[in-house]
């Protein structure tokens, strides 16, 4: 295994994990933000509406 490959593999594993954890936190905060609750509740009722 070349040192270049090892460096990039380590870099991708470390910062890839940091990136995906940060992305998960942002999406979770967006979904659970109190001001979004009405919008999500309304969207949840869309399939139950009769047009």
mmCIF entry with sequence, helices, sheets and N, C-alpha, C, O atoms, coordinates in Angstrom:
data_MODEL
# 
_entry.id   MODEL 
# 
_entity.id                         1 
_entity.type                       polymer 
_entity.pdbx_number_of_molecules   1 
# 
_entity_poly.entity_id                      1 
_entity_poly.type                           'polypeptide(L)' 
_entity_poly.nstd_linkage                   no 
_entity_poly.nstd_monomer                   no 
_entity_poly.pdbx_seq_one_letter_code       
;(UNK)(UNK)(UNK)(UNK)(UNK)(UNK)(UNK)(UNK)(UNK)(UNK)(UNK)(UNK)(UNK)(UNK)(UNK)(UNK)
(UNK)(UNK)(UNK)(UNK)(UNK)(UNK)(UNK)(UNK)(UNK)(UNK)(UNK)(UNK)(UNK)(UNK)(UNK)(UNK)
(UNK)(UNK)(UNK)(UNK)(UNK)(UNK)(UNK)(UNK)(UNK)(UNK)(UNK)(UNK)(UNK)(UNK)(UNK)(UNK)
(UNK)(UNK)(UNK)
;
_entity_poly.pdbx_seq_one_letter_code_can   XXXXXXXXXXXXXXXXXXXXXXXXXXXXXXXXXXXXXXXXXXXXXXXXXXX 
_entity_poly.pdbx_strand_id                 A 
# 
loop_
_entity_poly_seq.entity_id 
_entity_poly_seq.num 
_entity_poly_seq.mon_id 
_entity_poly_seq.hetero 
1 1  UNK n 
1 2  UNK n 
1 3  UNK n 
1 4  UNK n 
1 5  UNK n 
1 6  UNK n 
1 7  UNK n 
1 8  UNK n 
1 9  UNK n 
1 10 UNK n 
1 11 UNK n 
1 12 UNK n 
1 13 UNK n 
1 14 UNK n 
1 15 UNK n 
1 16 UNK n 
1 17 UNK n 
1 18 UNK n 
1 19 UNK n 
1 20 UNK n 
1 21 UNK n 
1 22 UNK n 
1 23 UNK n 
1 24 UNK n 
1 25 UNK n 
1 26 UNK n 
1 27 UNK n 
1 28 UNK n 
1 29 UNK n 
1 30 UNK n 
1 31 UNK n 
1 32 UNK n 
1 33 UNK n 
1 34 UNK n 
1 35 UNK n 
1 36 UNK n 
1 37 UNK n 
1 38 UNK n 
1 39 UNK n 
1 40 UNK n 
1 41 UNK n 
1 42 UNK n 
1 43 UNK n 
1 44 UNK n 
1 45 UNK n 
1 46 UNK n 
1 47 UNK n 
1 48 UNK n 
1 49 UNK n 
1 50 UNK n 
1 51 UNK n 
# 
_struct_asym.id          A 
_struct_asym.entity_id   1 
# 
loop_
_struct_conf.conf_type_id 
_struct_conf.id 
_struct_conf.pdbx_PDB_helix_id 
_struct_conf.beg_label_comp_id 
_struct_conf.beg_label_asym_id 
_struct_conf.beg_label_seq_id 
_struct_conf.pdbx_beg_PDB_ins_code 
_struct_conf.end_label_comp_id 
_struct_conf.end_label_asym_id 
_struct_conf.end_label_seq_id 
_struct_conf.pdbx_end_PDB_ins_code 
_struct_conf.beg_auth_comp_id 
_struct_conf.beg_auth_asym_id 
_struct_conf.beg_auth_seq_id 
_struct_conf.end_auth_comp_id 
_struct_conf.end_auth_asym_id 
_struct_conf.end_auth_seq_id 
_struct_conf.pdbx_PDB_helix_class 
_struct_conf.details 
_struct_conf.pdbx_PDB_helix_length 
HELX_P HELX_P1 AA1 UNK A 3  ? UNK A 32 ? UNK A 3  UNK A 32 1 ? 30 
HELX_P HELX_P2 AA2 UNK A 34 ? UNK A 36 ? UNK A 34 UNK A 36 5 ? 3  
HELX_P HELX_P3 AA3 UNK A 37 ? UNK A 44 ? UNK A 37 UNK A 44 1 ? 8  
HELX_P HELX_P4 AA4 UNK A 46 ? UNK A 48 ? UNK A 46 UNK A 48 5 ? 3  
# 
_struct_conf_type.id          HELX_P 
_struct_conf_type.criteria    ? 
_struct_conf_type.reference   ? 
# 
loop_
_atom_site.group_PDB 
_atom_site.id 
_atom_site.type_symbol 
_atom_site.label_atom_id 
_atom_site.label_alt_id 
_atom_site.label_comp_id 
_atom_site.label_asym_id 
_atom_site.label_entity_id 
_atom_site.label_seq_id 
_atom_site.pdbx_PDB_ins_code 
_atom_site.Cartn_x 
_atom_site.Cartn_y 
_atom_site.Cartn_z 
_atom_site.occupancy 
_atom_site.B_iso_or_equiv 
_atom_site.pdbx_formal_charge 
_atom_site.auth_seq_id 
_atom_site.auth_comp_id 
_atom_site.auth_asym_id 
_atom_site.auth_atom_id 
_atom_site.pdbx_PDB_model_num 
ATOM 1   N N  . UNK A 1 1  ? 0.856   -1.167 0.000  1.00 0.00 ? 1  UNK A N  1 
ATOM 2   C CA . UNK A 1 1  ? 0.000   0.000  0.000  1.00 0.00 ? 1  UNK A CA 1 
ATOM 3   C C  . UNK A 1 1  ? 0.906   1.235  0.000  1.00 0.00 ? 1  UNK A C  1 
ATOM 4   O O  . UNK A 1 1  ? 1.819   1.356  0.817  1.00 0.00 ? 1  UNK A O  1 
ATOM 5   N N  . UNK A 1 2  ? 0.637   2.125  -0.914 1.00 0.00 ? 2  UNK A N  1 
ATOM 6   C CA . UNK A 1 2  ? 1.476   3.321  -1.033 1.00 0.00 ? 2  UNK A CA 1 
ATOM 7   C C  . UNK A 1 2  ? 1.126   4.328  0.062  1.00 0.00 ? 2  UNK A C  1 
ATOM 8   O O  . UNK A 1 2  ? 0.000   4.346  0.561  1.00 0.00 ? 2  UNK A O  1 
ATOM 9   N N  . UNK A 1 3  ? 2.092   5.160  0.429  1.00 0.00 ? 3  UNK A N  1 
ATOM 10  C CA . UNK A 1 3  ? 1.817   6.179  1.453  1.00 0.00 ? 3  UNK A CA 1 
ATOM 11  C C  . UNK A 1 3  ? 0.743   7.180  1.013  1.00 0.00 ? 3  UNK A C  1 
ATOM 12  O O  . UNK A 1 3  ? -0.008  7.695  1.842  1.00 0.00 ? 3  UNK A O  1 
ATOM 13  N N  . UNK A 1 4  ? 0.676   7.449  -0.280 1.00 0.00 ? 4  UNK A N  1 
ATOM 14  C CA . UNK A 1 4  ? -0.335  8.378  -0.779 1.00 0.00 ? 4  UNK A CA 1 
ATOM 15  C C  . UNK A 1 4  ? -1.730  7.806  -0.579 1.00 0.00 ? 4  UNK A C  1 
ATOM 16  O O  . UNK A 1 4  ? -2.642  8.495  -0.123 1.00 0.00 ? 4  UNK A O  1 
ATOM 17  N N  . UNK A 1 5  ? -1.881  6.529  -0.930 1.00 0.00 ? 5  UNK A N  1 
ATOM 18  C CA . UNK A 1 5  ? -3.180  5.873  -0.753 1.00 0.00 ? 5  UNK A CA 1 
ATOM 19  C C  . UNK A 1 5  ? -3.567  5.852  0.722  1.00 0.00 ? 5  UNK A C  1 
ATOM 20  O O  . UNK A 1 5  ? -4.712  6.140  1.070  1.00 0.00 ? 5  UNK A O  1 
ATOM 21  N N  . UNK A 1 6  ? -2.615  5.512  1.586  1.00 0.00 ? 6  UNK A N  1 
ATOM 22  C CA . UNK A 1 6  ? -2.895  5.444  3.015  1.00 0.00 ? 6  UNK A CA 1 
ATOM 23  C C  . UNK A 1 6  ? -3.316  6.819  3.549  1.00 0.00 ? 6  UNK A C  1 
ATOM 24  O O  . UNK A 1 6  ? -4.233  6.917  4.365  1.00 0.00 ? 6  UNK A O  1 
ATOM 25  N N  . UNK A 1 7  ? -2.651  7.866  3.091  1.00 0.00 ? 7  UNK A N  1 
ATOM 26  C CA . UNK A 1 7  ? -3.001  9.214  3.528  1.00 0.00 ? 7  UNK A CA 1 
ATOM 27  C C  . UNK A 1 7  ? -4.423  9.564  3.120  1.00 0.00 ? 7  UNK A C  1 
ATOM 28  O O  . UNK A 1 7  ? -5.217  10.024 3.941  1.00 0.00 ? 7  UNK A O  1 
ATOM 29  N N  . UNK A 1 8  ? -4.744  9.343  1.843  1.00 0.00 ? 8  UNK A N  1 
ATOM 30  C CA . UNK A 1 8  ? -6.078  9.709  1.364  1.00 0.00 ? 8  UNK A CA 1 
ATOM 31  C C  . UNK A 1 8  ? -7.162  8.819  1.969  1.00 0.00 ? 8  UNK A C  1 
ATOM 32  O O  . UNK A 1 8  ? -8.276  9.286  2.207  1.00 0.00 ? 8  UNK A O  1 
ATOM 33  N N  . UNK A 1 9  ? -6.857  7.560  2.217  1.00 0.00 ? 9  UNK A N  1 
ATOM 34  C CA . UNK A 1 9  ? -7.829  6.676  2.858  1.00 0.00 ? 9  UNK A CA 1 
ATOM 35  C C  . UNK A 1 9  ? -8.112  7.153  4.283  1.00 0.00 ? 9  UNK A C  1 
ATOM 36  O O  . UNK A 1 9  ? -9.265  7.200  4.711  1.00 0.00 ? 9  UNK A O  1 
ATOM 37  N N  . UNK A 1 10 ? -7.070  7.499  5.000  1.00 0.00 ? 10 UNK A N  1 
ATOM 38  C CA . UNK A 1 10 ? -7.239  7.996  6.370  1.00 0.00 ? 10 UNK A CA 1 
ATOM 39  C C  . UNK A 1 10 ? -7.990  9.333  6.357  1.00 0.00 ? 10 UNK A C  1 
ATOM 40  O O  . UNK A 1 10 ? -8.883  9.544  7.178  1.00 0.00 ? 10 UNK A O  1 
ATOM 41  N N  . UNK A 1 11 ? -7.642  10.221 5.450  1.00 0.00 ? 11 UNK A N  1 
ATOM 42  C CA . UNK A 1 11 ? -8.298  11.514 5.328  1.00 0.00 ? 11 UNK A CA 1 
ATOM 43  C C  . UNK A 1 11 ? -9.794  11.331 5.038  1.00 0.00 ? 11 UNK A C  1 
ATOM 44  O O  . UNK A 1 11 ? -10.631 11.975 5.671  1.00 0.00 ? 11 UNK A O  1 
ATOM 45  N N  . UNK A 1 12 ? -10.127 10.462 4.088  1.00 0.00 ? 12 UNK A N  1 
ATOM 46  C CA . UNK A 1 12 ? -11.520 10.252 3.714  1.00 0.00 ? 12 UNK A CA 1 
ATOM 47  C C  . UNK A 1 12 ? -12.315 9.629  4.857  1.00 0.00 ? 12 UNK A C  1 
ATOM 48  O O  . UNK A 1 12 ? -13.468 9.998  5.083  1.00 0.00 ? 12 UNK A O  1 
ATOM 49  N N  . UNK A 1 13 ? -11.716 8.702  5.569  1.00 0.00 ? 13 UNK A N  1 
ATOM 50  C CA . UNK A 1 13 ? -12.422 8.065  6.675  1.00 0.00 ? 13 UNK A CA 1 
ATOM 51  C C  . UNK A 1 13 ? -12.680 9.048  7.808  1.00 0.00 ? 13 UNK A C  1 
ATOM 52  O O  . UNK A 1 13 ? -13.771 9.070  8.378  1.00 0.00 ? 13 UNK A O  1 
ATOM 53  N N  . UNK A 1 14 ? -11.696 9.848  8.130  1.00 0.00 ? 14 UNK A N  1 
ATOM 54  C CA . UNK A 1 14 ? -11.833 10.789 9.239  1.00 0.00 ? 14 UNK A CA 1 
ATOM 55  C C  . UNK A 1 14 ? -12.784 11.928 8.889  1.00 0.00 ? 14 UNK A C  1 
ATOM 56  O O  . UNK A 1 14 ? -13.773 12.147 9.588  1.00 0.00 ? 14 UNK A O  1 
ATOM 57  N N  . UNK A 1 15 ? -12.491 12.647 7.822  1.00 0.00 ? 15 UNK A N  1 
ATOM 58  C CA . UNK A 1 15 ? -13.292 13.814 7.485  1.00 0.00 ? 15 UNK A CA 1 
ATOM 59  C C  . UNK A 1 15 ? -14.619 13.442 6.848  1.00 0.00 ? 15 UNK A C  1 
ATOM 60  O O  . UNK A 1 15 ? -15.570 14.220 6.916  1.00 0.00 ? 15 UNK A O  1 
ATOM 61  N N  . UNK A 1 16 ? -14.705 12.280 6.237  1.00 0.00 ? 16 UNK A N  1 
ATOM 62  C CA . UNK A 1 16 ? -15.988 11.809 5.739  1.00 0.00 ? 16 UNK A CA 1 
ATOM 63  C C  . UNK A 1 16 ? -16.952 11.568 6.885  1.00 0.00 ? 16 UNK A C  1 
ATOM 64  O O  . UNK A 1 16 ? -18.130 11.916 6.799  1.00 0.00 ? 16 UNK A O  1 
ATOM 65  N N  . UNK A 1 17 ? -16.451 10.970 7.958  1.00 0.00 ? 17 UNK A N  1 
ATOM 66  C CA . UNK A 1 17 ? -17.281 10.743 9.137  1.00 0.00 ? 17 UNK A CA 1 
ATOM 67  C C  . UNK A 1 17 ? -17.718 12.066 9.749  1.00 0.00 ? 17 UNK A C  1 
ATOM 68  O O  . UNK A 1 17 ? -18.884 12.226 10.109 1.00 0.00 ? 17 UNK A O  1 
ATOM 69  N N  . UNK A 1 18 ? -16.803 13.005 9.871  1.00 0.00 ? 18 UNK A N  1 
ATOM 70  C CA . UNK A 1 18 ? -17.141 14.321 10.419 1.00 0.00 ? 18 UNK A CA 1 
ATOM 71  C C  . UNK A 1 18 ? -18.193 14.997 9.551  1.00 0.00 ? 18 UNK A C  1 
ATOM 72  O O  . UNK A 1 18 ? -19.144 15.582 10.068 1.00 0.00 ? 18 UNK A O  1 
ATOM 73  N N  . UNK A 1 19 ? -18.027 14.919 8.237  1.00 0.00 ? 19 UNK A N  1 
ATOM 74  C CA . UNK A 1 19 ? -18.967 15.532 7.304  1.00 0.00 ? 19 UNK A CA 1 
ATOM 75  C C  . UNK A 1 19 ? -20.364 14.938 7.455  1.00 0.00 ? 19 UNK A C  1 
ATOM 76  O O  . UNK A 1 19 ? -21.342 15.680 7.534  1.00 0.00 ? 19 UNK A O  1 
ATOM 77  N N  . UNK A 1 20 ? -20.471 13.613 7.497  1.00 0.00 ? 20 UNK A N  1 
ATOM 78  C CA . UNK A 1 20 ? -21.783 12.983 7.580  1.00 0.00 ? 20 UNK A CA 1 
ATOM 79  C C  . UNK A 1 20 ? -22.438 13.182 8.943  1.00 0.00 ? 20 UNK A C  1 
ATOM 80  O O  . UNK A 1 20 ? -23.662 13.291 9.022  1.00 0.00 ? 20 UNK A O  1 
ATOM 81  N N  . UNK A 1 21 ? -21.665 13.232 10.002 1.00 0.00 ? 21 UNK A N  1 
ATOM 82  C CA . UNK A 1 21 ? -22.235 13.520 11.321 1.00 0.00 ? 21 UNK A CA 1 
ATOM 83  C C  . UNK A 1 21 ? -22.766 14.953 11.348 1.00 0.00 ? 21 UNK A C  1 
ATOM 84  O O  . UNK A 1 21 ? -23.856 15.197 11.866 1.00 0.00 ? 21 UNK A O  1 
ATOM 85  N N  . UNK A 1 22 ? -22.012 15.896 10.799 1.00 0.00 ? 22 UNK A N  1 
ATOM 86  C CA . UNK A 1 22 ? -22.474 17.287 10.747 1.00 0.00 ? 22 UNK A CA 1 
ATOM 87  C C  . UNK A 1 22 ? -23.729 17.412 9.887  1.00 0.00 ? 22 UNK A C  1 
ATOM 88  O O  . UNK A 1 22 ? -24.664 18.126 10.250 1.00 0.00 ? 22 UNK A O  1 
ATOM 89  N N  . UNK A 1 23 ? -23.752 16.727 8.760  1.00 0.00 ? 23 UNK A N  1 
ATOM 90  C CA . UNK A 1 23 ? -24.928 16.752 7.893  1.00 0.00 ? 23 UNK A CA 1 
ATOM 91  C C  . UNK A 1 23 ? -26.145 16.164 8.615  1.00 0.00 ? 23 UNK A C  1 
ATOM 92  O O  . UNK A 1 23 ? -27.248 16.699 8.505  1.00 0.00 ? 23 UNK A O  1 
ATOM 93  N N  . UNK A 1 24 ? -25.952 15.083 9.340  1.00 0.00 ? 24 UNK A N  1 
ATOM 94  C CA . UNK A 1 24 ? -27.032 14.468 10.102 1.00 0.00 ? 24 UNK A CA 1 
ATOM 95  C C  . UNK A 1 24 ? -27.577 15.434 11.152 1.00 0.00 ? 24 UNK A C  1 
ATOM 96  O O  . UNK A 1 24 ? -28.791 15.537 11.329 1.00 0.00 ? 24 UNK A O  1 
ATOM 97  N N  . UNK A 1 25 ? -26.695 16.133 11.841 1.00 0.00 ? 25 UNK A N  1 
ATOM 98  C CA . UNK A 1 25 ? -27.121 17.083 12.873 1.00 0.00 ? 25 UNK A CA 1 
ATOM 99  C C  . UNK A 1 25 ? -27.921 18.226 12.250 1.00 0.00 ? 25 UNK A C  1 
ATOM 100 O O  . UNK A 1 25 ? -28.926 18.659 12.815 1.00 0.00 ? 25 UNK A O  1 
ATOM 101 N N  . UNK A 1 26 ? -27.485 18.712 11.098 1.00 0.00 ? 26 UNK A N  1 
ATOM 102 C CA . UNK A 1 26 ? -28.207 19.796 10.418 1.00 0.00 ? 26 UNK A CA 1 
ATOM 103 C C  . UNK A 1 26 ? -29.593 19.340 9.987  1.00 0.00 ? 26 UNK A C  1 
ATOM 104 O O  . UNK A 1 26 ? -30.567 20.065 10.186 1.00 0.00 ? 26 UNK A O  1 
ATOM 105 N N  . UNK A 1 27 ? -29.698 18.154 9.400  1.00 0.00 ? 27 UNK A N  1 
ATOM 106 C CA . UNK A 1 27 ? -30.994 17.640 8.960  1.00 0.00 ? 27 UNK A CA 1 
ATOM 107 C C  . UNK A 1 27 ? -31.902 17.381 10.163 1.00 0.00 ? 27 UNK A C  1 
ATOM 108 O O  . UNK A 1 27 ? -33.097 17.672 10.114 1.00 0.00 ? 27 UNK A O  1 
ATOM 109 N N  . UNK A 1 28 ? -31.353 16.850 11.211 1.00 0.00 ? 28 UNK A N  1 
ATOM 110 C CA . UNK A 1 28 ? -32.138 16.601 12.421 1.00 0.00 ? 28 UNK A CA 1 
ATOM 111 C C  . UNK A 1 28 ? -32.639 17.906 13.026 1.00 0.00 ? 28 UNK A C  1 
ATOM 112 O O  . UNK A 1 28 ? -33.794 17.986 13.446 1.00 0.00 ? 28 UNK A O  1 
ATOM 113 N N  . UNK A 1 29 ? -31.796 18.921 13.077 1.00 0.00 ? 29 UNK A N  1 
ATOM 114 C CA . UNK A 1 29 ? -32.215 20.225 13.603 1.00 0.00 ? 29 UNK A CA 1 
ATOM 115 C C  . UNK A 1 29 ? -33.306 20.828 12.723 1.00 0.00 ? 29 UNK A C  1 
ATOM 116 O O  . UNK A 1 29 ? -34.257 21.418 13.235 1.00 0.00 ? 29 UNK A O  1 
ATOM 117 N N  . UNK A 1 30 ? -33.178 20.687 11.411 1.00 0.00 ? 30 UNK A N  1 
ATOM 118 C CA . UNK A 1 30 ? -34.208 21.197 10.497 1.00 0.00 ? 30 UNK A CA 1 
ATOM 119 C C  . UNK A 1 30 ? -35.545 20.496 10.737 1.00 0.00 ? 30 UNK A C  1 
ATOM 120 O O  . UNK A 1 30 ? -36.595 21.138 10.779 1.00 0.00 ? 30 UNK A O  1 
ATOM 121 N N  . UNK A 1 31 ? -35.495 19.185 10.891 1.00 0.00 ? 31 UNK A N  1 
ATOM 122 C CA . UNK A 1 31 ? -36.732 18.415 11.052 1.00 0.00 ? 31 UNK A CA 1 
ATOM 123 C C  . UNK A 1 31 ? -37.395 18.659 12.407 1.00 0.00 ? 31 UNK A C  1 
ATOM 124 O O  . UNK A 1 31 ? -38.619 18.586 12.514 1.00 0.00 ? 31 UNK A O  1 
ATOM 125 N N  . UNK A 1 32 ? -36.621 18.942 13.419 1.00 0.00 ? 32 UNK A N  1 
ATOM 126 C CA . UNK A 1 32 ? -37.182 19.095 14.760 1.00 0.00 ? 32 UNK A CA 1 
ATOM 127 C C  . UNK A 1 32 ? -37.329 20.546 15.197 1.00 0.00 ? 32 UNK A C  1 
ATOM 128 O O  . UNK A 1 32 ? -37.723 20.806 16.334 1.00 0.00 ? 32 UNK A O  1 
ATOM 129 N N  . UNK A 1 33 ? -37.027 21.479 14.335 1.00 0.00 ? 33 UNK A N  1 
ATOM 130 C CA . UNK A 1 33 ? -37.150 22.900 14.681 1.00 0.00 ? 33 UNK A CA 1 
ATOM 131 C C  . UNK A 1 33 ? -38.622 23.221 14.957 1.00 0.00 ? 33 UNK A C  1 
ATOM 132 O O  . UNK A 1 33 ? -39.487 22.864 14.158 1.00 0.00 ? 33 UNK A O  1 
ATOM 133 N N  . UNK A 1 34 ? -38.912 23.876 16.057 1.00 0.00 ? 34 UNK A N  1 
ATOM 134 C CA . UNK A 1 34 ? -40.314 24.118 16.438 1.00 0.00 ? 34 UNK A CA 1 
ATOM 135 C C  . UNK A 1 34 ? -41.142 24.865 15.400 1.00 0.00 ? 34 UNK A C  1 
ATOM 136 O O  . UNK A 1 34 ? -42.330 24.576 15.254 1.00 0.00 ? 34 UNK A O  1 
ATOM 137 N N  . UNK A 1 35 ? -40.566 25.801 14.685 1.00 0.00 ? 35 UNK A N  1 
ATOM 138 C CA . UNK A 1 35 ? -41.343 26.560 13.709 1.00 0.00 ? 35 UNK A CA 1 
ATOM 139 C C  . UNK A 1 35 ? -41.731 25.732 12.488 1.00 0.00 ? 35 UNK A C  1 
ATOM 140 O O  . UNK A 1 35 ? -42.597 26.150 11.719 1.00 0.00 ? 35 UNK A O  1 
ATOM 141 N N  . UNK A 1 36 ? -41.127 24.596 12.294 1.00 0.00 ? 36 UNK A N  1 
ATOM 142 C CA . UNK A 1 36 ? -41.442 23.729 11.161 1.00 0.00 ? 36 UNK A CA 1 
ATOM 143 C C  . UNK A 1 36 ? -42.551 22.721 11.472 1.00 0.00 ? 36 UNK A C  1 
ATOM 144 O O  . UNK A 1 36 ? -43.027 22.030 10.571 1.00 0.00 ? 36 UNK A O  1 
ATOM 145 N N  . UNK A 1 37 ? -42.959 22.633 12.723 1.00 0.00 ? 37 UNK A N  1 
ATOM 146 C CA . UNK A 1 37 ? -43.915 21.606 13.130 1.00 0.00 ? 37 UNK A CA 1 
ATOM 147 C C  . UNK A 1 37 ? -45.238 21.734 12.378 1.00 0.00 ? 37 UNK A C  1 
ATOM 148 O O  . UNK A 1 37 ? -45.789 20.728 11.932 1.00 0.00 ? 37 UNK A O  1 
ATOM 149 N N  . UNK A 1 38 ? -45.750 22.939 12.232 1.00 0.00 ? 38 UNK A N  1 
ATOM 150 C CA . UNK A 1 38 ? -47.028 23.126 11.546 1.00 0.00 ? 38 UNK A CA 1 
ATOM 151 C C  . UNK A 1 38 ? -46.932 22.662 10.094 1.00 0.00 ? 38 UNK A C  1 
ATOM 152 O O  . UNK A 1 38 ? -47.833 21.996 9.583  1.00 0.00 ? 38 UNK A O  1 
ATOM 153 N N  . UNK A 1 39 ? -45.838 23.017 9.442  1.00 0.00 ? 39 UNK A N  1 
ATOM 154 C CA . UNK A 1 39 ? -45.634 22.621 8.045  1.00 0.00 ? 39 UNK A CA 1 
ATOM 155 C C  . UNK A 1 39 ? -45.586 21.094 7.899  1.00 0.00 ? 39 UNK A C  1 
ATOM 156 O O  . UNK A 1 39 ? -46.189 20.537 6.982  1.00 0.00 ? 39 UNK A O  1 
ATOM 157 N N  . UNK A 1 40 ? -44.874 20.428 8.798  1.00 0.00 ? 40 UNK A N  1 
ATOM 158 C CA . UNK A 1 40 ? -44.770 18.973 8.724  1.00 0.00 ? 40 UNK A CA 1 
ATOM 159 C C  . UNK A 1 40 ? -46.078 18.292 9.101  1.00 0.00 ? 40 UNK A C  1 
ATOM 160 O O  . UNK A 1 40 ? -46.425 17.265 8.517  1.00 0.00 ? 40 UNK A O  1 
ATOM 161 N N  . UNK A 1 41 ? -46.811 18.843 10.066 1.00 0.00 ? 41 UNK A N  1 
ATOM 162 C CA . UNK A 1 41 ? -48.117 18.275 10.422 1.00 0.00 ? 41 UNK A CA 1 
ATOM 163 C C  . UNK A 1 41 ? -49.087 18.377 9.247  1.00 0.00 ? 41 UNK A C  1 
ATOM 164 O O  . UNK A 1 41 ? -49.840 17.444 8.969  1.00 0.00 ? 41 UNK A O  1 
ATOM 165 N N  . UNK A 1 42 ? -49.061 19.506 8.571  1.00 0.00 ? 42 UNK A N  1 
ATOM 166 C CA . UNK A 1 42 ? -49.923 19.687 7.408  1.00 0.00 ? 42 UNK A CA 1 
ATOM 167 C C  . UNK A 1 42 ? -49.536 18.713 6.280  1.00 0.00 ? 42 UNK A C  1 
ATOM 168 O O  . UNK A 1 42 ? -50.406 18.133 5.630  1.00 0.00 ? 42 UNK A O  1 
ATOM 169 N N  . UNK A 1 43 ? -48.261 18.545 6.063  1.00 0.00 ? 43 UNK A N  1 
ATOM 170 C CA . UNK A 1 43 ? -47.797 17.608 5.026  1.00 0.00 ? 43 UNK A CA 1 
ATOM 171 C C  . UNK A 1 43 ? -48.158 16.163 5.376  1.00 0.00 ? 43 UNK A C  1 
ATOM 172 O O  . UNK A 1 43 ? -48.411 15.356 4.481  1.00 0.00 ? 43 UNK A O  1 
ATOM 173 N N  . UNK A 1 44 ? -48.183 15.836 6.650  1.00 0.00 ? 44 UNK A N  1 
ATOM 174 C CA . UNK A 1 44 ? -48.519 14.481 7.083  1.00 0.00 ? 44 UNK A CA 1 
ATOM 175 C C  . UNK A 1 44 ? -49.978 14.155 6.810  1.00 0.00 ? 44 UNK A C  1 
ATOM 176 O O  . UNK A 1 44 ? -50.323 12.987 6.629  1.00 0.00 ? 44 UNK A O  1 
ATOM 177 N N  . UNK A 1 45 ? -50.851 15.178 6.775  1.00 0.00 ? 45 UNK A N  1 
ATOM 178 C CA . UNK A 1 45 ? -52.263 14.961 6.550  1.00 0.00 ? 45 UNK A CA 1 
ATOM 179 C C  . UNK A 1 45 ? -52.651 14.935 5.070  1.00 0.00 ? 45 UNK A C  1 
ATOM 180 O O  . UNK A 1 45 ? -53.800 14.631 4.751  1.00 0.00 ? 45 UNK A O  1 
ATOM 181 N N  . UNK A 1 46 ? -51.735 15.240 4.170  1.00 0.00 ? 46 UNK A N  1 
ATOM 182 C CA . UNK A 1 46 ? -52.038 15.311 2.735  1.00 0.00 ? 46 UNK A CA 1 
ATOM 183 C C  . UNK A 1 46 ? -52.632 13.997 2.212  1.00 0.00 ? 46 UNK A C  1 
ATOM 184 O O  . UNK A 1 46 ? -53.623 14.052 1.484  1.00 0.00 ? 46 UNK A O  1 
ATOM 185 N N  . UNK A 1 47 ? -52.088 12.828 2.538  1.00 0.00 ? 47 UNK A N  1 
ATOM 186 C CA . UNK A 1 47 ? -52.674 11.593 1.989  1.00 0.00 ? 47 UNK A CA 1 
ATOM 187 C C  . UNK A 1 47 ? -54.091 11.309 2.501  1.00 0.00 ? 47 UNK A C  1 
ATOM 188 O O  . UNK A 1 47 ? -54.821 10.530 1.887  1.00 0.00 ? 47 UNK A O  1 
ATOM 189 N N  . UNK A 1 48 ? -54.480 11.918 3.596  1.00 0.00 ? 48 UNK A N  1 
ATOM 190 C CA . UNK A 1 48 ? -55.801 11.647 4.167  1.00 0.00 ? 48 UNK A CA 1 
ATOM 191 C C  . UNK A 1 48 ? -56.886 12.566 3.635  1.00 0.00 ? 48 UNK A C  1 
ATOM 192 O O  . UNK A 1 48 ? -58.069 12.344 3.894  1.00 0.00 ? 48 UNK A O  1 
ATOM 193 N N  . UNK A 1 49 ? -56.506 13.577 2.908  1.00 0.00 ? 49 UNK A N  1 
ATOM 194 C CA . UNK A 1 49 ? -57.477 14.513 2.361  1.00 0.00 ? 49 UNK A CA 1 
ATOM 195 C C  . UNK A 1 49 ? -58.244 13.890 1.215  1.00 0.00 ? 49 UNK A C  1 
ATOM 196 O O  . UNK A 1 49 ? -57.706 13.109 0.430  1.00 0.00 ? 49 UNK A O  1 
ATOM 197 N N  . UNK A 1 50 ? -59.510 14.251 1.135  1.00 0.00 ? 50 UNK A N  1 
ATOM 198 C CA . UNK A 1 50 ? -60.315 13.814 -0.022 1.00 0.00 ? 50 UNK A CA 1 
ATOM 199 C C  . UNK A 1 50 ? -60.558 15.029 -0.896 1.00 0.00 ? 50 UNK A C  1 
ATOM 200 O O  . UNK A 1 50 ? -61.139 16.022 -0.459 1.00 0.00 ? 50 UNK A O  1 
ATOM 201 N N  . UNK A 1 51 ? -60.113 14.935 -2.116 1.00 0.00 ? 51 UNK A N  1 
ATOM 202 C CA . UNK A 1 51 ? -60.275 16.066 -3.043 1.00 0.00 ? 51 UNK A CA 1 
ATOM 203 C C  . UNK A 1 51 ? -61.523 15.976 -3.855 1.00 0.00 ? 51 UNK A C  1 
ATOM 204 O O  . UNK A 1 51 ? -61.791 16.854 -4.675 1.00 0.00 ? 51 UNK A O  1 
# 
